[in-house]
Amino acid sequence: MAHIPSELVAAFRGTAARTLSSEEDTALAPILMGILERCEAAWPGVRLAPKAFVAHLGLHTPPSEPLAQALSSLHCEDLYLALASVEGQRAALDGLESAVLVPAGERCAAWRTRTPSWTRCSSSLACGSWWRRAAELRASRSTRAGGR
């Protein structure tokens, strides 16, 4: 997909919480082009309007770091997927489910089968109240979920 670099820079600049130096402004176009290429490659069935996405990046780029460093610290591919999911794109929602939600659910299910370290605490006073609160929460959830 062809992107017009000057339009991308203008879209980023319009939402960024920083004023770009002339050096940053000049360096920004190739950085944004590279980010878009990576995002489109990471999520091939997902398509966002490039200007909308770089404007979104501008909102999330930390103003306190040098621009190139700030952009490289972002998880741009994740932001791309998240924004497309919020827009309701089916491919993005499917990607979110398979790449994030299912693995997270599997990790939570595996965690539930382990005995948490706080149940073996030697301080009965601290753990007793924690344990009691956890039991209350679990009981209330079981009641709402039909006893599961």
ChimeraX commands (.cxc) that place a marker at each C-alpha (Angstrom):
marker #1 position 0.00,0.00,0.00 radius 0.5
marker #1 position 1.44,3.36,-0.98 radius 0.5
marker #1 position 1.59,5.97,1.74 radius 0.5
marker #1 position 2.42,9.63,1.27 radius 0.5
marker #1 position 5.14,10.31,3.85 radius 0.5
marker #1 position 4.37,14.02,4.33 radius 0.5
marker #1 position 0.72,13.21,5.12 radius 0.5
marker #1 position 1.79,10.59,7.64 radius 0.5
marker #1 position 4.13,13.03,9.37 radius 0.5
marker #1 position 1.38,15.67,9.47 radius 0.5
marker #1 position -1.07,13.17,10.99 radius 0.5
marker #1 position 1.46,12.14,13.65 radius 0.5
marker #1 position 2.40,15.73,14.41 radius 0.5
marker #1 position -1.28,16.67,14.78 radius 0.5
marker #1 position -1.79,14.37,17.78 radius 0.5
marker #1 position 1.69,14.15,19.30 radius 0.5
marker #1 position 2.13,15.51,22.82 radius 0.5
marker #1 position 5.44,17.03,21.78 radius 0.5
marker #1 position 6.80,19.58,19.38 radius 0.5
marker #1 position 9.07,17.92,16.85 radius 0.5
marker #1 position 12.49,19.34,16.18 radius 0.5
marker #1 position 13.44,19.79,12.53 radius 0.5
marker #1 position 15.72,16.72,12.79 radius 0.5
marker #1 position 12.90,14.61,14.27 radius 0.5
marker #1 position 10.50,15.88,11.63 radius 0.5
marker #1 position 12.90,14.86,8.84 radius 0.5
marker #1 position 13.60,11.43,10.37 radius 0.5
marker #1 position 9.96,10.68,11.14 radius 0.5
marker #1 position 8.69,9.73,7.66 radius 0.5
marker #1 position 10.94,6.67,7.16 radius 0.5
marker #1 position 10.31,5.56,10.76 radius 0.5
marker #1 position 6.54,5.74,10.27 radius 0.5
marker #1 position 6.78,3.94,6.93 radius 0.5
marker #1 position 8.75,1.14,8.58 radius 0.5
marker #1 position 6.26,0.87,11.44 radius 0.5
marker #1 position 3.35,0.64,9.00 radius 0.5
marker #1 position 5.11,-2.06,6.98 radius 0.5
marker #1 position 5.78,-4.10,10.15 radius 0.5
marker #1 position 2.20,-3.73,11.36 radius 0.5
marker #1 position 0.69,-4.69,8.02 radius 0.5
marker #1 position 3.03,-7.71,7.82 radius 0.5
marker #1 position 2.20,-8.78,11.39 radius 0.5
marker #1 position -1.56,-8.66,10.74 radius 0.5
marker #1 position -2.03,-9.36,7.01 radius 0.5
marker #1 position -5.83,-9.42,7.04 radius 0.5
marker #1 position -6.13,-6.20,9.05 radius 0.5
marker #1 position -6.12,-2.81,7.35 radius 0.5
marker #1 position -6.22,0.57,9.02 radius 0.5
marker #1 position -6.16,3.94,7.35 radius 0.5
marker #1 position -2.45,4.82,7.61 radius 0.5
marker #1 position -3.06,8.42,8.67 radius 0.5
marker #1 position -5.49,7.31,11.38 radius 0.5
marker #1 position -2.98,4.82,12.74 radius 0.5
marker #1 position -0.01,7.21,12.83 radius 0.5
marker #1 position -2.26,9.79,14.52 radius 0.5
marker #1 position -3.00,7.08,17.10 radius 0.5
marker #1 position 0.74,6.52,17.49 radius 0.5
marker #1 position 1.18,10.23,18.10 radius 0.5
marker #1 position -1.23,10.00,21.03 radius 0.5
marker #1 position 0.70,7.13,22.60 radius 0.5
marker #1 position 4.29,8.23,22.01 radius 0.5
marker #1 position 5.94,9.28,25.27 radius 0.5
marker #1 position 6.96,12.95,24.99 radius 0.5
marker #1 position 9.82,12.67,27.47 radius 0.5
marker #1 position 12.04,10.38,25.36 radius 0.5
marker #1 position 13.83,11.08,22.08 radius 0.5
marker #1 position 11.36,10.41,19.29 radius 0.5
marker #1 position 13.07,7.41,17.67 radius 0.5
marker #1 position 13.58,5.79,21.06 radius 0.5
marker #1 position 9.98,6.52,22.11 radius 0.5
marker #1 position 8.57,4.97,18.94 radius 0.5
marker #1 position 10.81,1.92,19.22 radius 0.5
marker #1 position 9.64,1.37,22.80 radius 0.5
marker #1 position 6.00,1.13,21.71 radius 0.5
marker #1 position 4.47,-2.19,20.78 radius 0.5
marker #1 position 3.24,-0.78,17.48 radius 0.5
marker #1 position 1.97,-4.09,16.12 radius 0.5
marker #1 position -0.16,-4.50,19.27 radius 0.5
marker #1 position -1.47,-0.94,18.98 radius 0.5
marker #1 position -2.35,-1.63,15.34 radius 0.5
marker #1 position -4.31,-4.75,16.29 radius 0.5
marker #1 position -5.99,-3.01,19.22 radius 0.5
marker #1 position -7.12,-0.02,17.15 radius 0.5
marker #1 position -8.47,-2.28,14.40 radius 0.5
marker #1 position -10.28,-4.34,17.03 radius 0.5
marker #1 position -11.86,-1.23,18.50 radius 0.5
marker #1 position -13.01,-0.34,14.98 radius 0.5
marker #1 position -14.69,-3.76,14.87 radius 0.5
marker #1 position -12.66,-5.33,12.05 radius 0.5
marker #1 position -13.42,-9.06,12.02 radius 0.5
marker #1 position -9.84,-10.03,11.08 radius 0.5
marker #1 position -8.51,-7.95,13.98 radius 0.5
marker #1 position -11.00,-9.43,16.44 radius 0.5
marker #1 position -10.07,-12.94,15.29 radius 0.5
marker #1 position -6.36,-12.09,15.64 radius 0.5
marker #1 position -6.93,-10.65,19.11 radius 0.5
marker #1 position -8.76,-13.77,20.18 radius 0.5
marker #1 position -6.18,-16.22,18.83 radius 0.5
marker #1 position -3.03,-14.27,19.75 radius 0.5
marker #1 position -4.07,-12.78,23.08 radius 0.5
marker #1 position -7.32,-13.96,24.62 radius 0.5
marker #1 position -7.02,-17.74,24.14 radius 0.5
marker #1 position -3.40,-17.88,25.38 radius 0.5
marker #1 position -4.31,-15.66,28.35 radius 0.5
marker #1 position -7.23,-17.93,29.21 radius 0.5
marker #1 position -4.98,-20.97,29.00 radius 0.5
marker #1 position -2.45,-19.35,31.33 radius 0.5
marker #1 position -5.20,-18.44,33.80 radius 0.5
marker #1 position -6.57,-21.99,33.72 radius 0.5
marker #1 position -3.08,-23.37,34.37 radius 0.5
marker #1 position -2.57,-20.90,37.20 radius 0.5
marker #1 position -5.80,-22.01,38.90 radius 0.5
marker #1 position -4.49,-25.56,39.24 radius 0.5
marker #1 position -1.41,-24.46,41.20 radius 0.5
marker #1 position -1.30,-23.84,44.92 radius 0.5
marker #1 position -0.55,-20.16,45.33 radius 0.5
marker #1 position 2.48,-19.36,47.46 radius 0.5
marker #1 position 0.46,-17.06,49.70 radius 0.5
marker #1 position -1.51,-20.10,50.97 radius 0.5
marker #1 position 1.72,-21.39,52.51 radius 0.5
marker #1 position 2.52,-18.15,54.33 radius 0.5
marker #1 position 4.00,-18.50,57.80 radius 0.5
marker #1 position 2.24,-15.41,59.11 radius 0.5
marker #1 position -1.27,-16.59,59.90 radius 0.5
marker #1 position -2.47,-13.05,60.67 radius 0.5
marker #1 position -1.54,-11.56,57.28 radius 0.5
marker #1 position -2.50,-14.59,55.23 radius 0.5
marker #1 position -5.59,-15.37,57.24 radius 0.5
marker #1 position -7.34,-12.19,56.18 radius 0.5
marker #1 position -6.08,-12.55,52.61 radius 0.5
marker #1 position -7.22,-16.17,52.49 radius 0.5
marker #1 position -10.62,-15.32,53.94 radius 0.5
marker #1 position -11.16,-12.52,51.38 radius 0.5
marker #1 position -10.09,-14.79,48.50 radius 0.5
marker #1 position -12.50,-17.48,49.71 radius 0.5
marker #1 position -15.33,-14.94,49.93 radius 0.5
marker #1 position -14.66,-13.74,46.39 radius 0.5
marker #1 position -14.50,-17.27,45.04 radius 0.5
marker #1 position -17.74,-18.20,46.79 radius 0.5
marker #1 position -19.54,-15.16,45.39 radius 0.5
marker #1 position -18.29,-15.95,41.87 radius 0.5
marker #1 position -19.30,-19.60,42.21 radius 0.5
marker #1 position -22.77,-18.57,43.31 radius 0.5
marker #1 position -23.16,-16.20,40.36 radius 0.5
marker #1 position -21.75,-18.74,37.88 radius 0.5
marker #1 position -24.11,-21.49,38.98 radius 0.5
marker #1 position -21.78,-23.28,41.38 radius 0.5
marker #1 position -18.85,-23.86,39.05 radius 0.5
marker link #1:1,2 radius 0.2
marker link #1:2,3 radius 0.2
marker link #1:3,4 radius 0.2
marker link #1:4,5 radius 0.2
marker link #1:5,6 radius 0.2
marker link #1:6,7 radius 0.2
marker link #1:7,8 radius 0.2
marker link #1:8,9 radius 0.2
marker link #1:9,10 radius 0.2
marker link #1:10,11 radius 0.2
marker link #1:11,12 radius 0.2
marker link #1:12,13 radius 0.2
marker link #1:13,14 radius 0.2
marker link #1:14,15 radius 0.2
marker link #1:15,16 radius 0.2
marker link #1:16,17 radius 0.2
marker link #1:17,18 radius 0.2
marker link #1:18,19 radius 0.2
marker link #1:19,20 radius 0.2
marker link #1:20,21 radius 0.2
marker link #1:21,22 radius 0.2
marker link #1:22,23 radius 0.2
marker link #1:23,24 radius 0.2
marker link #1:24,25 radius 0.2
marker link #1:25,26 radius 0.2
marker link #1:26,27 radius 0.2
marker link #1:27,28 radius 0.2
marker link #1:28,29 radius 0.2
marker link #1:29,30 radius 0.2
marker link #1:30,31 radius 0.2
marker link #1:31,32 radius 0.2
marker link #1:32,33 radius 0.2
marker link #1:33,34 radius 0.2
marker link #1:34,35 radius 0.2
marker link #1:35,36 radius 0.2
marker link #1:36,37 radius 0.2
marker link #1:37,38 radius 0.2
marker link #1:38,39 radius 0.2
marker link #1:39,40 radius 0.2
marker link #1:40,41 radius 0.2
marker link #1:41,42 radius 0.2
marker link #1:42,43 radius 0.2
marker link #1:43,44 radius 0.2
marker link #1:44,45 radius 0.2
marker link #1:45,46 radius 0.2
marker link #1:46,47 radius 0.2
marker link #1:47,48 radius 0.2
marker link #1:48,49 radius 0.2
marker link #1:49,50 radius 0.2
marker link #1:50,51 radius 0.2
marker link #1:51,52 radius 0.2
marker link #1:52,53 radius 0.2
marker link #1:53,54 radius 0.2
marker link #1:54,55 radius 0.2
marker link #1:55,56 radius 0.2
marker link #1:56,57 radius 0.2
marker link #1:57,58 radius 0.2
marker link #1:58,59 radius 0.2
marker link #1:59,60 radius 0.2
marker link #1:60,61 radius 0.2
marker link #1:61,62 radius 0.2
marker link #1:62,63 radius 0.2
marker link #1:63,64 radius 0.2
marker link #1:64,65 radius 0.2
marker link #1:65,66 radius 0.2
marker link #1:66,67 radius 0.2
marker link #1:67,68 radius 0.2
marker link #1:68,69 radius 0.2
marker link #1:69,70 radius 0.2
marker link #1:70,71 radius 0.2
marker link #1:71,72 radius 0.2
marker link #1:72,73 radius 0.2
marker link #1:73,74 radius 0.2
marker link #1:74,75 radius 0.2
marker link #1:75,76 radius 0.2
marker link #1:76,77 radius 0.2
marker link #1:77,78 radius 0.2
marker link #1:78,79 radius 0.2
marker link #1:79,80 radius 0.2
marker link #1:80,81 radius 0.2
marker link #1:81,82 radius 0.2
marker link #1:82,83 radius 0.2
marker link #1:83,84 radius 0.2
marker link #1:84,85 radius 0.2
marker link #1:85,86 radius 0.2
marker link #1:86,87 radius 0.2
marker link #1:87,88 radius 0.2
marker link #1:88,89 radius 0.2
marker link #1:89,90 radius 0.2
marker link #1:90,91 radius 0.2
marker link #1:91,92 radius 0.2
marker link #1:92,93 radius 0.2
marker link #1:93,94 radius 0.2
marker link #1:94,95 radius 0.2
marker link #1:95,96 radius 0.2
marker link #1:96,97 radius 0.2
marker link #1:97,98 radius 0.2
marker link #1:98,99 radius 0.2
marker link #1:99,100 radius 0.2
marker link #1:100,101 radius 0.2
marker link #1:101,102 radius 0.2
marker link #1:102,103 radius 0.2
marker link #1:103,104 radius 0.2
marker link #1:104,105 radius 0.2
marker link #1:105,106 radius 0.2
marker link #1:106,107 radius 0.2
marker link #1:107,108 radius 0.2
marker link #1:108,109 radius 0.2
marker link #1:109,110 radius 0.2
marker link #1:110,111 radius 0.2
marker link #1:111,112 radius 0.2
marker link #1:112,113 radius 0.2
marker link #1:113,114 radius 0.2
marker link #1:114,115 radius 0.2
marker link #1:115,116 radius 0.2
marker link #1:116,117 radius 0.2
marker link #1:117,118 radius 0.2
marker link #1:118,119 radius 0.2
marker link #1:119,120 radius 0.2
marker link #1:120,121 radius 0.2
marker link #1:121,122 radius 0.2
marker link #1:122,123 radius 0.2
marker link #1:123,124 radius 0.2
marker link #1:124,125 radius 0.2
marker link #1:125,126 radius 0.2
marker link #1:126,127 radius 0.2
marker link #1:127,128 radius 0.2
marker link #1:128,129 radius 0.2
marker link #1:129,130 radius 0.2
marker link #1:130,131 radius 0.2
marker link #1:131,132 radius 0.2
marker link #1:132,133 radius 0.2
marker link #1:133,134 radius 0.2
marker link #1:134,135 radius 0.2
marker link #1:135,136 radius 0.2
marker link #1:136,137 radius 0.2
marker link #1:137,138 radius 0.2
marker link #1:138,139 radius 0.2
marker link #1:139,140 radius 0.2
marker link #1:140,141 radius 0.2
marker link #1:141,142 radius 0.2
marker link #1:142,143 radius 0.2
marker link #1:143,144 radius 0.2
marker link #1:144,145 radius 0.2
marker link #1:145,146 radius 0.2
marker link #1:146,147 radius 0.2
marker link #1:147,148 radius 0.2
view
